[in-house]
Amino acid sequence: MVMAHFVAKGKVSSSDSQMLPDYEYKDVCGDGCQQWEIVNASGDDMTYGNREPGIYFFTPEGMLVTWSGTYLQFDRPMQVKTPISLVAQVR
């Protein structure tokens, strides 16, 4: 079953990939003195901790699409052009 069809601009990447360093130096002393420690850095998405498995890519229009195999996530509304054939039944 086809869920969606996209054109990807550039490379499809793993959600667990990281372009920035995993660690950074932070001055923990403050107030004029300097005492540096290595701390965990935020990820490319500015969050901390483990990232969800899956892939992400950008469309030529700049829309971010993330897919984990369980759900599909967009960063803006998407118009569905084909009839929806999979509907959950609430019991």
C-alpha positions as a Markdown table, in Angstrom:
| # | Residue | x | y | z |
|---|---|---|---|---|
| 1 | Met | 0.0 | 0.0 | 0.0 |
| 2 | Val | 1.4 | 3.4 | -1.0 |
| 3 | Met | 1.1 | 5.8 | 2.0 |
| 4 | Ala | 2.7 | 8.9 | 0.3 |
| 5 | His | 4.9 | 9.9 | -2.6 |
| 6 | Phe | 7.7 | 12.5 | -2.2 |
| 7 | Val | 10.6 | 14.1 | -4.0 |
| 8 | Ala | 13.6 | 14.5 | -1.7 |
| 9 | Lys | 15.9 | 17.5 | -2.1 |
| 10 | Gly | 19.4 | 16.3 | -1.3 |
| 11 | Lys | 20.2 | 13.3 | 0.9 |
| 12 | Val | 17.8 | 11.1 | 3.0 |
| 13 | Ser | 19.5 | 10.9 | 6.4 |
| 14 | Ser | 19.2 | 8.8 | 9.5 |
| 15 | Ser | 17.3 | 10.5 | 12.4 |
| 16 | Asp | 20.1 | 9.3 | 14.6 |
| 17 | Ser | 22.9 | 11.0 | 12.6 |
| 18 | Gln | 24.6 | 14.0 | 14.1 |
| 19 | Met | 26.5 | 16.8 | 12.2 |
| 20 | Leu | 27.7 | 18.6 | 15.3 |
| 21 | Pro | 30.0 | 17.2 | 18.1 |
| 22 | Asp | 28.4 | 15.0 | 20.7 |
| 23 | Tyr | 30.2 | 16.9 | 23.5 |
| 24 | Glu | 31.1 | 20.5 | 24.2 |
| 25 | Tyr | 33.2 | 22.5 | 26.7 |
| 26 | Lys | 31.2 | 24.5 | 29.2 |
| 27 | Asp | 32.5 | 27.0 | 31.8 |
| 28 | Val | 30.9 | 25.7 | 35.0 |
| 29 | Cys | 32.5 | 28.2 | 37.3 |
| 30 | Gly | 31.2 | 31.5 | 36.0 |
| 31 | Asp | 31.7 | 34.8 | 37.9 |
| 32 | Gly | 35.0 | 35.6 | 36.2 |
| 33 | Cys | 36.9 | 32.4 | 36.9 |
| 34 | Gln | 37.2 | 29.6 | 34.3 |
| 35 | Gln | 36.6 | 26.0 | 35.1 |
| 36 | Trp | 35.9 | 24.0 | 32.0 |
| 37 | Glu | 34.1 | 20.6 | 31.9 |
| 38 | Ile | 33.1 | 18.4 | 29.0 |
| 39 | Val | 29.3 | 18.1 | 28.8 |
| 40 | Asn | 26.8 | 16.5 | 26.4 |
| 41 | Ala | 25.9 | 18.8 | 23.6 |
| 42 | Ser | 22.5 | 19.2 | 22.1 |
| 43 | Gly | 21.7 | 17.4 | 18.9 |
| 44 | Asp | 21.2 | 19.1 | 15.5 |
| 45 | Asp | 17.6 | 19.6 | 16.4 |
| 46 | Met | 18.6 | 21.3 | 19.7 |
| 47 | Thr | 17.3 | 18.5 | 21.9 |
| 48 | Tyr | 19.1 | 16.3 | 24.3 |
| 49 | Gly | 19.1 | 12.5 | 24.7 |
| 50 | Asn | 18.5 | 9.7 | 22.3 |
| 51 | Arg | 16.9 | 10.4 | 19.0 |
| 52 | Glu | 14.0 | 8.4 | 17.6 |
| 53 | Pro | 15.0 | 5.8 | 14.9 |
| 54 | Gly | 14.0 | 6.5 | 11.4 |
| 55 | Ile | 14.9 | 8.8 | 8.4 |
| 56 | Tyr | 14.3 | 12.4 | 7.5 |
| 57 | Phe | 14.6 | 14.5 | 4.4 |
| 58 | Phe | 13.5 | 17.8 | 2.9 |
| 59 | Thr | 11.2 | 18.3 | -0.1 |
| 60 | Pro | 12.1 | 20.8 | -2.8 |
| 61 | Glu | 9.6 | 23.2 | -1.1 |
| 62 | Gly | 11.6 | 22.9 | 2.1 |
| 63 | Met | 9.1 | 20.7 | 4.0 |
| 64 | Leu | 10.7 | 18.4 | 6.6 |
| 65 | Val | 9.5 | 14.8 | 6.4 |
| 66 | Thr | 10.3 | 12.3 | 9.1 |
| 67 | Trp | 9.5 | 8.6 | 8.9 |
| 68 | Ser | 10.1 | 5.9 | 11.5 |
| 69 | Gly | 8.2 | 3.0 | 9.9 |
| 70 | Thr | 5.5 | 3.5 | 12.6 |
| 71 | Tyr | 4.3 | 7.0 | 11.7 |
| 72 | Leu | 5.0 | 9.7 | 9.2 |
| 73 | Gln | 5.6 | 13.3 | 10.5 |
| 74 | Phe | 5.5 | 16.6 | 8.7 |
| 75 | Asp | 6.5 | 20.1 | 9.9 |
| 76 | Arg | 3.5 | 21.6 | 8.1 |
| 77 | Pro | 0.1 | 20.6 | 6.8 |
| 78 | Met | 0.1 | 18.3 | 3.8 |
| 79 | Gln | -2.7 | 18.0 | 1.3 |
| 80 | Val | -3.6 | 14.4 | 0.6 |
| 81 | Lys | -4.4 | 13.9 | -3.1 |
| 82 | Thr | -5.3 | 10.2 | -3.0 |
| 83 | Pro | -8.3 | 8.6 | -1.1 |
| 84 | Ile | -7.4 | 7.4 | 2.3 |
| 85 | Ser | -7.9 | 3.6 | 2.3 |
| 86 | Leu | -6.7 | 2.8 | 5.9 |
| 87 | Val | -9.1 | 3.9 | 8.6 |
| 88 | Ala | -9.0 | 2.9 | 12.3 |
| 89 | Gln | -12.2 | 1.6 | 13.8 |
| 90 | Val | -12.9 | 2.8 | 17.3 |
| 91 | Arg | -14.5 | 0.2 | 19.5 |
